[in-house]
């Protein structure tokens, strides 16, 4: 399976590079002839969603989550700060908890475009907090990643994430999307992604059995898939309001058992956990 995965990854990477080669030399010539003026740009976002689902894991339930984000960009470099506020932390019993800020992510990246090929390496620090007041804080996580994207039909992207701190694993994500612009205000965006998870340490990221109990094996299989439909509304030249609806589902039985085991930390029994989710909400984005 590992050899097959490596061959698949190498093949996809080669397709991206070969498809972009004809445009790379042209892009370099254009960059030399027309130097672009560098300036600081930014974006402020605020999302209100019916759930927080991360890589197939249900991290909230029966709660609205509020997720603010700020991004600053300059000359290809970007710094993003993102947070998650759970307005009603989940309890499997009768306990009631106050709103809890559960996570802050810091992402530093650099993007460069060669014709239709865009390359983006980066680093993410996940500062994790307890799911509810009085609980133990999870261990923070760090990742490095490399994303390759093609500015062509379906806007395909492939991203490889490598955890370098505690939860030792690789996470490969292939995504496509297409936007239908009805007019200057209303658009319809359809997107989908599929992932593969490869653990390098069974003690920090194990494979789970059909009872969602950790085994002594490493996880090595296709993981979660996501299909999203959104409706960006350009209410002002710098302000966009986007309703979204997403469906998340496992791509293998191994993923199903793992997603159930890791979902909703407050749940006491596996039967109280899920592996398929439909959630949605609205996002406001202001650019400057």
MIPA-727658 format. One record per residue (C-alpha): residue number from 1; residue in three letters; x, y, z. Coordinates in steps of 0.001 Angstrom, whole numbers, plus 500000, padded with zeros to 6 digits. Example, Ala and Ser with C-alpha at 12.3 -4.5 7.8 and 13.67 -1.06 7.14 Angstrom:
BEGIN
{1; 'ALA'; {512300; 495500; 507800}}
{2; 'SER'; {513670; 498940; 507140}}
***
This chain:
BEGIN
{1; 'UNK'; {500000; 500000; 500000}}
{2; 'UNK'; {502828; 502423; 500859}}
{3; 'UNK'; {504593; 501800; 497520}}
{4; 'UNK'; {501302; 502273; 495678}}
{5; 'UNK'; {500692; 505553; 497524}}
{6; 'UNK'; {504190; 506821; 496739}}
{7; 'UNK'; {503739; 506029; 493044}}
{8; 'UNK'; {500353; 507797; 493064}}
{9; 'UNK'; {501796; 510912; 494699}}
{10; 'UNK'; {504773; 511029; 492328}}
{11; 'UNK'; {502450; 510623; 489329}}
{12; 'UNK'; {500193; 513480; 490467}}
{13; 'UNK'; {503180; 515748; 491081}}
{14; 'UNK'; {504595; 514973; 487644}}
{15; 'UNK'; {501254; 515775; 486012}}
{16; 'UNK'; {501183; 519158; 487777}}
{17; 'UNK'; {504745; 520021; 486745}}
{18; 'UNK'; {504469; 518801; 483146}}
{19; 'UNK'; {501181; 520647; 482632}}
{20; 'UNK'; {502753; 523862; 483880}}
{21; 'UNK'; {506116; 523689; 482047}}
{22; 'UNK'; {504998; 525501; 478862}}
{23; 'UNK'; {503905; 528499; 480896}}
{24; 'UNK'; {506842; 528706; 483304}}
{25; 'UNK'; {509345; 530231; 480854}}
{26; 'UNK'; {506764; 532739; 479616}}
{27; 'UNK'; {505987; 533773; 483174}}
{28; 'UNK'; {509662; 534335; 483970}}
{29; 'UNK'; {510026; 536570; 480902}}
{30; 'UNK'; {506944; 538578; 481861}}
{31; 'UNK'; {508188; 538988; 485419}}
{32; 'UNK'; {511509; 540345; 484154}}
{33; 'UNK'; {509825; 542765; 481770}}
{34; 'UNK'; {507023; 543966; 484085}}
{35; 'UNK'; {508087; 544153; 487731}}
{36; 'UNK'; {505063; 544378; 490005}}
{37; 'UNK'; {504685; 546973; 492724}}
{38; 'UNK'; {504761; 545393; 496176}}
{39; 'UNK'; {502238; 546472; 498784}}
{40; 'UNK'; {500630; 545112; 501918}}
{41; 'UNK'; {497172; 543618; 501435}}
{42; 'UNK'; {494895; 541917; 503889}}
{43; 'UNK'; {491646; 540150; 504598}}
{44; 'UNK'; {489431; 539940; 507659}}
{45; 'UNK'; {486969; 537060; 507887}}
{46; 'UNK'; {484269; 535979; 510296}}
{47; 'UNK'; {482362; 532688; 510031}}
{48; 'UNK'; {479369; 531397; 511960}}
{49; 'UNK'; {478902; 527658; 511357}}
{50; 'UNK'; {476712; 524875; 512717}}
{51; 'UNK'; {479755; 522674; 513499}}
{52; 'UNK'; {483540; 522569; 513513}}
{53; 'UNK'; {484690; 519554; 511483}}
{54; 'UNK'; {488458; 519201; 511004}}
{55; 'UNK'; {489843; 516487; 508738}}
{56; 'UNK'; {486769; 514353; 509322}}
{57; 'UNK'; {486749; 514807; 513099}}
{58; 'UNK'; {483633; 516250; 514744}}
{59; 'UNK'; {485044; 518726; 517275}}
{60; 'UNK'; {481703; 520327; 518241}}
{61; 'UNK'; {478090; 519207; 518377}}
{62; 'UNK'; {474735; 520984; 518758}}
{63; 'UNK'; {476567; 524292; 518849}}
{64; 'UNK'; {477232; 527352; 516735}}
{65; 'UNK'; {480941; 528024; 516281}}
{66; 'UNK'; {482362; 531461; 515576}}
{67; 'UNK'; {485623; 531533; 513631}}
{68; 'UNK'; {487422; 534867; 513110}}
{69; 'UNK'; {490451; 535112; 510803}}
{70; 'UNK'; {492947; 537781; 509765}}
{71; 'UNK'; {495434; 537534; 506873}}
{72; 'UNK'; {498221; 539949; 505948}}
{73; 'UNK'; {500102; 539516; 502665}}
{74; 'UNK'; {503206; 541162; 501231}}
{75; 'UNK'; {505243; 540295; 498161}}
{76; 'UNK'; {504217; 536618; 498196}}
{77; 'UNK'; {504447; 536172; 501979}}
{78; 'UNK'; {501292; 535714; 504052}}
{79; 'UNK'; {500547; 535518; 507772}}
{80; 'UNK'; {497164; 534145; 508861}}
{81; 'UNK'; {495696; 533959; 512370}}
{82; 'UNK'; {492513; 531890; 512786}}
{83; 'UNK'; {490452; 531023; 515851}}
{84; 'UNK'; {487501; 528891; 516952}}
{85; 'UNK'; {484926; 529767; 519617}}
{86; 'UNK'; {482504; 527011; 520643}}
{87; 'UNK'; {479387; 528770; 521929}}
{88; 'UNK'; {477987; 525610; 523557}}
{89; 'UNK'; {480579; 522941; 524398}}
{90; 'UNK'; {479219; 519414; 524056}}
{91; 'UNK'; {478358; 517241; 527060}}
{92; 'UNK'; {477265; 513597; 526919}}
{93; 'UNK'; {475475; 514079; 530257}}
{94; 'UNK'; {473584; 516925; 531902}}
{95; 'UNK'; {476573; 519228; 532356}}
{96; 'UNK'; {476370; 522695; 530844}}
{97; 'UNK'; {479465; 524653; 529921}}
{98; 'UNK'; {480056; 528287; 529054}}
{99; 'UNK'; {481396; 529330; 525668}}
{100; 'UNK'; {484978; 528222; 525161}}
{101; 'UNK'; {487747; 529376; 522847}}
{102; 'UNK'; {489255; 526056; 521759}}
{103; 'UNK'; {491903; 526822; 519152}}
{104; 'UNK'; {494132; 529465; 517584}}
{105; 'UNK'; {496121; 528647; 514433}}
{106; 'UNK'; {499064; 530639; 513081}}
{107; 'UNK'; {500031; 530064; 509442}}
{108; 'UNK'; {503051; 531521; 507676}}
{109; 'UNK'; {503389; 530865; 503946}}
{110; 'UNK'; {505068; 532041; 500767}}
{111; 'UNK'; {503511; 531759; 497301}}
{112; 'UNK'; {505092; 532118; 493904}}
{113; 'UNK'; {503506; 531635; 490531}}
{114; 'UNK'; {505187; 530239; 487414}}
{115; 'UNK'; {502675; 530610; 484611}}
{116; 'UNK'; {499698; 528464; 485585}}
{117; 'UNK'; {501620; 526701; 488372}}
{118; 'UNK'; {501513; 528143; 491895}}
{119; 'UNK'; {503820; 526796; 494596}}
{120; 'UNK'; {503162; 527524; 498276}}
{121; 'UNK'; {505312; 526183; 501120}}
{122; 'UNK'; {504289; 527027; 504662}}
{123; 'UNK'; {504188; 526372; 508402}}
{124; 'UNK'; {501228; 526053; 510822}}
{125; 'UNK'; {501198; 526215; 514616}}
{126; 'UNK'; {498006; 524843; 516220}}
{127; 'UNK'; {497540; 526305; 519716}}
{128; 'UNK'; {494909; 523992; 521210}}
{129; 'UNK'; {492804; 524619; 524313}}
{130; 'UNK'; {490406; 522486; 526359}}
{131; 'UNK'; {487035; 521679; 524709}}
{132; 'UNK'; {485255; 523009; 527822}}
{133; 'UNK'; {486154; 524716; 531078}}
{134; 'UNK'; {487909; 522380; 533496}}
{135; 'UNK'; {489050; 519871; 530864}}
{136; 'UNK'; {492683; 519178; 530007}}
{137; 'UNK'; {494266; 521120; 527174}}
{138; 'UNK'; {495249; 518945; 524180}}
{139; 'UNK'; {498892; 518936; 523128}}
{140; 'UNK'; {499705; 521668; 520614}}
{141; 'UNK'; {500637; 520667; 517080}}
{142; 'UNK'; {502956; 521962; 514349}}
{143; 'UNK'; {502942; 521230; 510635}}
{144; 'UNK'; {504885; 522127; 507543}}
{145; 'UNK'; {503189; 521921; 504156}}
{146; 'UNK'; {503710; 522276; 500440}}
{147; 'UNK'; {500848; 523134; 498080}}
{148; 'UNK'; {500855; 522949; 494276}}
{149; 'UNK'; {498020; 524518; 492311}}
{150; 'UNK'; {497163; 524864; 488632}}
{151; 'UNK'; {495331; 527914; 487293}}
{152; 'UNK'; {493299; 525909; 484829}}
{153; 'UNK'; {489977; 524089; 484583}}
{154; 'UNK'; {488698; 522965; 488022}}
{155; 'UNK'; {491620; 524770; 489723}}
{156; 'UNK'; {493232; 521511; 490980}}
{157; 'UNK'; {495471; 521691; 494051}}
{158; 'UNK'; {497473; 519073; 495910}}
{159; 'UNK'; {498851; 519744; 499387}}
{160; 'UNK'; {501123; 517615; 501556}}
{161; 'UNK'; {501065; 518300; 505319}}
{162; 'UNK'; {503716; 516848; 507653}}
{163; 'UNK'; {503165; 516991; 511424}}
{164; 'UNK'; {506522; 517710; 513079}}
{165; 'UNK'; {505637; 517999; 516765}}
{166; 'UNK'; {503487; 515302; 518351}}
{167; 'UNK'; {500808; 513651; 516176}}
{168; 'UNK'; {503250; 512106; 513712}}
{169; 'UNK'; {501584; 511682; 510329}}
{170; 'UNK'; {501367; 512851; 506723}}
{171; 'UNK'; {498088; 514226; 505366}}
{172; 'UNK'; {497700; 514537; 501575}}
{173; 'UNK'; {494817; 516611; 500216}}
{174; 'UNK'; {493646; 516827; 496588}}
{175; 'UNK'; {491041; 519496; 495835}}
{176; 'UNK'; {489128; 520863; 492848}}
{177; 'UNK'; {486661; 523732; 492488}}
{178; 'UNK'; {484734; 525730; 489931}}
{179; 'UNK'; {482889; 529032; 490188}}
{180; 'UNK'; {479901; 530019; 488052}}
{181; 'UNK'; {479579; 533824; 487931}}
{182; 'UNK'; {475950; 534763; 487291}}
{183; 'UNK'; {476654; 538499; 487415}}
{184; 'UNK'; {478907; 540976; 489237}}
{185; 'UNK'; {477201; 540236; 492553}}
{186; 'UNK'; {476150; 536574; 492670}}
{187; 'UNK'; {478298; 533483; 492047}}
{188; 'UNK'; {477969; 529773; 492699}}
{189; 'UNK'; {481039; 527855; 493806}}
{190; 'UNK'; {481307; 524070; 493884}}
{191; 'UNK'; {484310; 522354; 495459}}
{192; 'UNK'; {485379; 518874; 496477}}
{193; 'UNK'; {488405; 517298; 498136}}
{194; 'UNK'; {489763; 513862; 499001}}
{195; 'UNK'; {492537; 512996; 501430}}
{196; 'UNK'; {494991; 510266; 502349}}
{197; 'UNK'; {496453; 509905; 505849}}
{198; 'UNK'; {499746; 508136; 506507}}
{199; 'UNK'; {500780; 507739; 510156}}
{200; 'UNK'; {504464; 507392; 511026}}
{201; 'UNK'; {503920; 506540; 514718}}
{202; 'UNK'; {501243; 504188; 516028}}
{203; 'UNK'; {501550; 505566; 519576}}
{204; 'UNK'; {500478; 509103; 518641}}
{205; 'UNK'; {498364; 508318; 515549}}
{206; 'UNK'; {497097; 504761; 515567}}
{207; 'UNK'; {494826; 502772; 513304}}
{208; 'UNK'; {491450; 501933; 514918}}
{209; 'UNK'; {489476; 498693; 514762}}
{210; 'UNK'; {485754; 498246; 514025}}
{211; 'UNK'; {484969; 499066; 517674}}
{212; 'UNK'; {486897; 502350; 517282}}
{213; 'UNK'; {489586; 501138; 519673}}
{214; 'UNK'; {493224; 501997; 519044}}
{215; 'UNK'; {495383; 499175; 517680}}
{216; 'UNK'; {499155; 498776; 517543}}
{217; 'UNK'; {499183; 499526; 513804}}
{218; 'UNK'; {499750; 502834; 512009}}
{219; 'UNK'; {496908; 504437; 510044}}
{220; 'UNK'; {497596; 504161; 506308}}
{221; 'UNK'; {494551; 504654; 504069}}
{222; 'UNK'; {492272; 507101; 502305}}
{223; 'UNK'; {490697; 509394; 504883}}
{224; 'UNK'; {487919; 512000; 504496}}
{225; 'UNK'; {486106; 513509; 501537}}
{226; 'UNK'; {484311; 516861; 501444}}
{227; 'UNK'; {481804; 518337; 499006}}
{228; 'UNK'; {480923; 522018; 499461}}
{229; 'UNK'; {478487; 524355; 497772}}
{230; 'UNK'; {478711; 528086; 498438}}
{231; 'UNK'; {477074; 531247; 497152}}
{232; 'UNK'; {479472; 534237; 497298}}
{233; 'UNK'; {477581; 537539; 497306}}
{234; 'UNK'; {479649; 540637; 496532}}
{235; 'UNK'; {477608; 543117; 498545}}
{236; 'UNK'; {480373; 545733; 498192}}
{237; 'UNK'; {483628; 545899; 496251}}
{238; 'UNK'; {485604; 544897; 499375}}
{239; 'UNK'; {482937; 542929; 501270}}
{240; 'UNK'; {481649; 539446; 500427}}
{241; 'UNK'; {478971; 537426; 502233}}
{242; 'UNK'; {479115; 533687; 501533}}
{243; 'UNK'; {476533; 531120; 502674}}
{244; 'UNK'; {478014; 527594; 502581}}
{245; 'UNK'; {476884; 523991; 502978}}
{246; 'UNK'; {479310; 521054; 503312}}
{247; 'UNK'; {479056; 517280; 503429}}
{248; 'UNK'; {481911; 515307; 505054}}
{249; 'UNK'; {482260; 511530; 504784}}
{250; 'UNK'; {484909; 508784; 505256}}
{251; 'UNK'; {486683; 507349; 502211}}
{252; 'UNK'; {487467; 503982; 503820}}
{253; 'UNK'; {486366; 501786; 506721}}
{254; 'UNK'; {489627; 502599; 508503}}
{255; 'UNK'; {488753; 506284; 508212}}
{256; 'UNK'; {485223; 505658; 509510}}
{257; 'UNK'; {486511; 503940; 512666}}
{258; 'UNK'; {489171; 506620; 513187}}
{259; 'UNK'; {486789; 509540; 512664}}
{260; 'UNK'; {484324; 508078; 515163}}
{261; 'UNK'; {487048; 507447; 517736}}
{262; 'UNK'; {488498; 510959; 517563}}
{263; 'UNK'; {485236; 512903; 517292}}
{264; 'UNK'; {483592; 514846; 520145}}
{265; 'UNK'; {485953; 514434; 523061}}
{266; 'UNK'; {483125; 514575; 525598}}
{267; 'UNK'; {481252; 511558; 524199}}
{268; 'UNK'; {481528; 508449; 526394}}
{269; 'UNK'; {480497; 505693; 523959}}
{270; 'UNK'; {481282; 505088; 520294}}
{271; 'UNK'; {477588; 504854; 519389}}
{272; 'UNK'; {477275; 508511; 520394}}
{273; 'UNK'; {479765; 509530; 517706}}
{274; 'UNK'; {479434; 510022; 513955}}
{275; 'UNK'; {481573; 509734; 510833}}
{276; 'UNK'; {479365; 511578; 508326}}
{277; 'UNK'; {478327; 515195; 508714}}
{278; 'UNK'; {476349; 517913; 506981}}
{279; 'UNK'; {476925; 521405; 508283}}
{280; 'UNK'; {476840; 524966; 507054}}
{281; 'UNK'; {476724; 528640; 507870}}
{282; 'UNK'; {477787; 532011; 506575}}
{283; 'UNK'; {481154; 533787; 506178}}
{284; 'UNK'; {481875; 537508; 505887}}
{285; 'UNK'; {485116; 538589; 504198}}
{286; 'UNK'; {486495; 542130; 504042}}
{287; 'UNK'; {489579; 542798; 501898}}
{288; 'UNK'; {491931; 545771; 502015}}
***
